[in-house]
């Protein structure tokens, strides 16, 4: 059995982090077009009682 | 048929009838795991001696008349995010290479209480932050990905190296590897199964659930995980037909950018559900343009928040893909996180209205079968491309955002001989309905055989 987890191939290049962050923010920015009105946040879900 | 090739239900019946002992079953499963794991690499830790010892105890208890129920003497593999006392929980990461669990996770304790035999810990994509599990190979084709993040658990079950397993699911991580390896995965309703003692990826999206050979097998595991106190019949699914069950067939989203073979297999499975008595109803999936944004808006900052201390102290120990994601997550504004939470409120309400019209929604689990290891992107006929991970997560995520249960089970093979999965999504706490539907399909169409796994 190989109990060794994958070895890191070295530290990430800062540009790669910045590019990934830009991509993530671009995806999430779709929410800016959504009219949320006075909708409250739903932090987690309670099956018995709905949002909490 | 070797004991390791039995389904949980068949093994359980054989044990209850005195035709098979827990020790014979556990030894057979360990032998299979040992034979195939050299090239499949499903296991991070295999605790063979402890498992055999527990099996011997189970055998003594059953012989003495202390039979605990359908999981007594049944071997289980735990995803390596789930604590088991005396074993490391590495999350398949060097960050936790020296970890040792002092106590059982709640789910581990419940399985042991039900008499299950813990075999060991299965590989995950590092910290469950990925859909590939690159260190593990697909049980049907070793040159293909296992899927993830519960890749080790699905491969262990599909190869006969575990009779059942536990996985976790934040964006499809139970259902995706289950579909890619031809086994059954159930993501229960949010919070139905306790997460205490399970390493989180994203608190508000994480679920723990079973991976089994058959739908029939999933029912007793879910009953044990939920500590079902109402007796063995409480989660019992009827095998009656599906007359009166309304199955929603998405007109939007779930059949977009899906391979023709996957779509054909799922639509054929839908006709089988109709033959069993179900009514098929066309439905439109709400808010599809925001699904990706809500998922990332919730998961990315929550994952980074959990890892903040170890990112500061030992970031060099993370694999490069996971480290980049975690560091990039620091750049998500709090306002966007709240926006995703508010959008989740709307999404849950709109999905709730959907279930006024239907009892369940049927859809492909993943848009394509297992891709070749090392393949980064999928190109669709209209010229668009997406990463393999984005493709695998795309159809699973709505059930994580809404907290609704989803059951994935095999509905055939493609022309390359790779498994195709279909999922049934229901309203909160509809697990019994989903299991009833999946069981009816399985009883009518049969169980996918185990793949021809070769000893290494």
Interface residues (C-beta under 8 A of the other chain):
Chain A: X1 X2 X3 X5 X6 X7 X8 X9 X10 X11 X12 X16 X17 X18 X20 X21 X24 X25 X27 X28 X29 X30 X31 X32 X34 X36 X39 X40 X41 X42 X43 X44 X45 X46 X47 X51
Chain B: X37 X38 X41 X43 X44 X45 X46 X90 X91 X92 X93 X94 X97 X126 X134 X135 X189 X190 X191 X192 X203 X204 X289 X290 X292 X293 X294 X296 X297 X300 X315 X316 X317 X318 X319 X320 X323 X324 X325 X327 X328 X329 X330 X331 X332 X336 X338 X339 X340 X341 X342 X343 X344 X345 X346 X348 X402 X403 X428 X429
